[in-house]
């Protein structure tokens, strides 16, 4: 298949079957050359990262409500428009090959519509449509939402979390539209000091296909964002009085953090219990822990169940299911799947998991609550609610672990005016993460 046909097939699988782009890309890219793989990845990921901007340009030129256009044609128009406005593709090739894709849809009569629309777009550049948006959208958050292709509710949530700092919000949205760095995590101790990591000595940033990297092929490393690694380190090395022999990872699937935690637990001769609700994900956790020195076990259970006796653990990590707003640049299509209404299900789940973790930890032990999100409902507000509900819980300063990690780099970037650890794509070049440390008194 030609590279644009592969791109269309990928988009079709995402749109029709609800597939996750990051999971299906490797399967398609294994069948093409390295050069075509780069082209396809940029085209498909970039199209999703800039979707509403592209829709604005398409609607402007087609003079038609895009919601009334057949979904396959909508996808083809976006694929073509992205090449014209964001890539170095020759306009002629972008238009012609997009029109050829129509034959894959059994909507051959629409070839003329696709051709005319894309030709009209090719008469302008990206800056032309940016100017149109800036002159026609009055509300600053809605304008940024359209310019940087984020749902308006996401932009407004970012504005609330960033104290209505328009410059900071814009930097975050810009960063979300860039391809993220590819980061490996070591399965067997620290990398060399020159491993090009931002913070963690267990991280290595690379510039090639990770699944063709020798360390991954030899099972010496796996892909994991450095923000996730940093959360695991700060949890594992947080200063703790008394015994430190029993650790719990309450939401462990698919096992990336658990793998790193087992290495840290081994340093302290602690046992790690990894809990996962779904059996197939529990198997992934087992695979991740396999071959790592130390003492661990995997249990299939609901993290909300009162499975463990009160005070059973010295450390508990709750890496809670969340909106995933911190990983929008890594999961290009996810911003169009998330809804603010998802919080009505997620927040009660997060509270229940955290409440159970606080019961499972011993008095004086620690619970780390972490999310790959910066939405205040999943972070600050949730912690505030827990503290109101439970008089036996105290919030600790999550930054206290930094001094316990001797090889941690760029520690000055981790400072925060409050007791939480916050990582931002536009500041730390990691996924957006939040962590609070709590103890039971």
N, C-alpha and C positions, 0 to 999 in steps of 0.2 A: 504493500500500500504506500501511496505517497504520504509525505509527512503531514499535509493538511487533512488528508482523509483519516489518518491516525488520530489527529487532534479532534476531529469531529466525532469519531467513534468514542473517544474518551469522554467528551462532553455529553454525548448521548447516554452513556452509561451512568454518568453522574446525575443527569437530569431525569432520566426515565426510571432507572433502577435505584436511585438514591445512593449510589456508591460514593465512597470517600476518595477524593482525588489522590491524597497521599498514599493510599493503599493500592490503588489500581495502576498508578503511573509506572511503577517498576515492571509490572507484567507487560505493558505495552512497549516500554522503552527497551526491554531486553531483545526486542525483535528488530531494532533499527540501529543505524550507525550512531556513533557518539555525537557527531555533528547534528544529525537529525534529532537526536534525543534532547540536545540543548534547545534547538528551535521549538520543538513540540512543548517542552516544559515551560519555556518562556511564554509561548502563545497561549496555552491553556490556563496557566496560573495567572498570567497578566490579564487575560480576558475577565477572569472572575474578580481579580482585585480592582478592576476598573469598570465593572459592569454597568453601574448606573450612569457613569459618564458616557460610556458608549451608547447606552439606551437614549440618553439625551440627544446625542449627535444623530442617531438613527431616526428618532422621532422627528427631529427638526427637518431632516431631508426627505423622509418618507411621507411626512405630513399625515401620519396615520397613528392611531393609538396602538402602541406596540403590544398591549395586552390582547388585542384582537388578531395579531399575526400568529400563524401556526407556529408552535414551539420549535420545530426543526428549522424553519426559516429564520426565526429569531436567533437561534444559536449560530447559524451560518452568517447572518449579518454581523453579529458580535465578533465572530472569528475574523471576518474580513475587515471590519472597522478597527479592530485592535491593531492589525498589521499596518493599516494606513496611518493611524494616528500615533502609535507608540513604538513601532518597530522600523527597521531600516529596509523593509521589503519594498520593492518597486511597486508602485500603485497598480500598474497594469497586471502584474502577477497576482497581487492580492485580490483584485476584482475578478479576474478571469478564473482563477482556481476556486474562488468562493462560489462563483456561478456554477462551476462544474460539480461542486458538492451537492447542488440541488437535485441532481440525478439520483442521489442516494436516498432521497426522501419520498419519491413517488409523487412529487409536486412539481413536475417539469414545467407546468404552465406558469410557475412563479419565477422562472429564470429571468425574465425581463424586469420584474419588480426588484429582485436582488441586484441585478446589474445596474439599474438606474439609481437605486439608493446608494450603492457603494461608489458609483462614479460621482455622484453629487458630493459625498463625503470627501472624496479624493481631491476635490477642488479647494479644500480648506485644510488647515492644520489644527493641531491640538489647541494652540493658543486662541484660535478663532472661537472655538466652543467654550473655552474658559472665560473669554470676555463676555460671551452671550450669557453664561450662567451668572457671572458677577454683576451684570447689569439688570438681570431679570429676577433674581432671588433676593429678597430683602432681608429675611431673618439670617443672622450670621451663622448659626449652627446648621440650619438647613442648607445654606450656601456651601459650607464646608462639607456637609454630607454628600452633596452632589459633585463637588469638585474632586473629592477624594473617594467617592464611591463607597460610602458606609451608610447603613440604615440610619435614619435621622435619630432614632431612639438610642443607638449606640453612641452617636456623637454627643447627644445631650447628657448621657450617662458619663462619658469621658469628661465633659465640661464640669459636671458636678464633682467628680473625683479629683480633678485638677484645679479646683477652686476658680472656675470660670476664666482661667488664663488662656485666652484665645491663641496666643503664640505656642504655648505648650500643647494644646489640643491639636493644632495644625501640625506640629512636629510629630506627634504620635500618629496621626492619620497618614502623614507622608511615609513614616517608617513602616507602617502596616502594609504599604503598597510596594515595598522593596522585597526582593527575595532574601530570606534570612540566611545567615551563615550556617553551614553544615558542621555540626559539632559531634565528635565522638566522645564516649565515656569509656574509661579503662575498666576492664574486667579483673585486672590483677595489679592493683596499686597505681602509684603515680606515674604520669608520663615524664619525659625529660623536661627540664626547665624551659627549653626553647620550643615548646609544643604550640605556641601561638594562641594560648587560651587567654580569655579576658580576666577570669577570676580563679577558677579551680585548677589545681594541679592534676586532677583526674580528667581534665577536658583537653581535647585537641581539635582545633579548627582546621578543616581541610577545604580544598577547592575542587575536588573531583567527585565523581559518583561514589557515594559511600559504600554501596554494595559491591563495588569492584576494588575497594581499598584492601590491601593485604591484611591489615589488622582485623578488619571485619570478617574477611574470608577465613582467617585462622581462628576466629572466635576469641580474639584478644581484646576486642572493643566492640561497642555497638553504638547506634545513633541515639543521642539524647541531648536536648537543649541544655546549655550551661546553666540556665536559671533553675531548672529542676535539680541539677547536680548541687548547686549552691544551697538550695533549700534542704536537701538531704544532709549536707555537711553541717550546716548551722544547727540542724536538729540533733545530729549525732554528737557534736562536740559542745553542746550547750552545757555549762558547768552545773553539776548536780551533786548535792550532798547525799551521803549514804550509799547504799548498794546501787549497783548499775548493771544488773545481770540479766534483765528480762525486758526485751523490746517488742513493741507491737506496731505493725504497719496495717492499719485498719482497712484501707482501700487500696490494695497493693497492685491490682492489675493495671497494665500488662506486665509489670515487674521491673521497669527501669530503675526506679528509686530503690526498690527492695534489693536489687542486685548490689547497688552501691552501699546501702545500709548494712548488708551482710558483711561487706569488707570492713566497715567501721566497727560493727559489733564484734568481729573477730579480734580487733585490736584490744578490746576490753573484755574479751572472753565472755561476751553476752550471747544469749540465745535470741534469735529473731523469729517471731511468729508473724507470718504474712497471711492476711485474710482477704478473700476475694469471693464475691457473691456468685459469679457465673463460672460454671465448670470449665468452659473452654478458655476463659481468661486465667483461671487458676492454673491450667496446664502451661500457659505462657509464663506465668510467674515461676513455676517449677523449672521450666527450661532456662529462664534467666538466672536462677539461683544455682543451677547445676554447674558443677566445676569450680564454684567459688568456695574457698576455704572458710570454715566456720560452722556454726551450729544453727540450723534453721528448720522450720516446718511451715507447710502451707495448708491452710484450712479453708474449705468451702463453706462460707457462712455469710449471713447478712450482718453488716457492721452495726446495724441498729439493735440486733438481738442481744439480750443479756447473757451472752455465752460465757463470759469470763467473770470470775469472782471479783468482787470489789477489791481494788488495791492490788491486782495481780501483777502489774507491770510498773517498771521504773520510768520508761519512756514510751509514749504513744504518738504516732504520726497519723493525722487525719488529712490525707491529700484528697479533698472532697470533690465529688462530681460537681461541675459548675458550668456556667455559660461558655467558658473557654475564650473570653474576650482577649486574654493575654496572648493567645496563639493565632490571632487572625491573619498575620502575615505568613504563618507556616501552613495554615489550612485555608487556602484561598477561597474556597466556596462556602466555608462555614458561616461567614457573616450574613449570607442570604438565607440560611436555614434557621438561625437563632431568632427567637422572639422574646420580647420583654415578658410576655405572659409565661414563659418557661420558669420564671422565678417563683411562681405560685407553687410549683412542684419541687423545685430545687432547694429553696430556702428551708422549708420544713425538713427535708432530707438532710441537709447540712447540719441543722440544729440537732436533729436526732443522733446523727453520727458523732458530733462533738460531745453531746451530753453523755452518750454511752462511753466514749473515750475517757471523759473526766471521771466516770465511775470506775473504769478499769485501771486507772493509774493509782499508785499508792500516794498517801499523803506525803507531800514534799517532792514527788516525782513531777515530770513535765509532760504536757500535751502540746504538740505543735499542730496548729490548724493552718493548712495551706490550701490555696486555690490558684489556678491559672486564670485569674480574673481580677479586674480592678473595679468591678461594679460594687458600689458601696453597700448594696443590699446583701451581697455575699461576703463582705469583708468587715469593715468597721461597724456597720449597723448590726450585723449578726453577733459580733463579739460583744457589743454593748448590751444586746438583749440577753445573752447568756449570763453576763455579769449581773444584770438586774434580777434574773430568775434564780441565781444560785449564790447564796451568801458564803459558800465554802470555797469559792473560786477566786483566784487573784491573777491579774494580768502582770506578766513579767516583761522586762526589756529584752526583746528578741535579738538585739545587737550584741548581747553579752558573749555570744559564742565566737565572735570575730577574733578576739585575742587568743583563743584556744586553737586556732588553725594557723600554724606558723608560716605555711607557704601560700596563704591566701593573697592574691594580687589585688591592686587597685581598691584597697579597703575604704579609701576616702569617698568613693562613689556610692558606698552602701550606707552612708549616714542618712539619718532621717530625723525630723523634729519630734517625732512621737516614738512610741515603743514598738511599732511594727516594722518588719522588713518589707520593703516594696521594691520590686524590680520593674522597670519600664523599658519597652523596646527602644524608645527614642533616647533614653539616657544610658542604659546598660547594654544595649544591643543583645538582649536575651528576650525570651518570652516574658510577658508581663506576669509577675507573681506577687502574691501576698502571703505573709506568714505572721501569725501571732503565737506567742508562747504563754501558756497558762499553767497554773499549778493548783493542786487541791490542798487546802489547809485543814 
